Amino acid sequence: MKILYQGSPGAYSHLAALEIYPAAEIIACKTFDECFSRALQDEKLKIIIPESNKTTGNIGIEYLIFKYRLNIYAEHFHKIEHNLLGITGAKITDIKNVLSHAQGLSQCSNFIMKNNFIENIRADTAGSAELISKNNKISDGAIASKLSAKIYKLDVIVSNIENEKGNTTRFLIMGKSIQQPEFKKEKYITSFLFKLKSKPAALYQSLGGFAINGVNLTKLQSFPEKNSFTSHFFLCDLDGHIEELKIQKSLEELGLHCEDFHVLGVFKADNFREK
């Protein structure tokens, strides 16, 4: 099995992939778009993508979910533990500049402000660790994983510097082929996207079927259609399997109000949701 992720070796997506698929060949991609594009061309590839973070919200990959419409096979909640990394021998008093992904900087804002560090946004956390390793400046630090420290031979100056100790990111495992688990006595998530017909109160009317049938929506997010500020798509997750009668009735009702509708996947709910 081959798993693609965005970022440099040591990124949190890399860690999540190792946790789920320890025996897989895990391959780094420069961008999220590259991950999606390669998976669309090859059914043998799967991708692992961070979708949202408990502390800072959505990662911002919804437009790629809409563009490529890959199937979602599973969700995985991965605990994020940020660390201040530096070159060998560096101490916290030596650090002036701190490099990381925007999400990493935001999730460690209290620690950064407390130490008066200068923030430097980079494409990913592990790439920041790689950069300070190459530059070899004692005044530069990176916010990244301990795996990054090991890969790029850096010191872990301070561990667990995130604002929230329960900091967790939700990852999606996706691919081209359509796969759906058999409906059993398990907890499932059905994920889909839709675009409503242009008419007054369309969203209000379209959601009535879920209320009538007692279906719980766990995610409802809007994002603009390309080159438009007036036309929006909605990304939605609900509790349940698409083969359940109440789910089918709800989606049929929704479909009456839609210009576009696409099921992204049906998958088992991660046990993390019970915590």
Buried (B, 14 or more C-beta within 10 A) or exposed (E): EBBBBBBBBBBBBBBBBBEBBEEBEBBBBEEBBBBBBBBBEEEEBBBBBBBBBBBBEBBBBBBBBBBBBBBBBBBBBBBBBBBBBBBEEBEEEBBBBBBBBBBBBBBBBEBBEEBEBEBBEBBBBBBBBBBBBEEEBBBBBBBBBBBBBEBBEBBBBBEBBBBEEEBBBBBBBBBBEEEBBEEEEEEBBBBBBBBBEEEEEBEEBBBEBBEEBEBEEEBEBEBEBEEEEEEBBBBBBBBBBBBBEBBBBBBEBBEEBBEEBBBBBBBBBBEEEEE
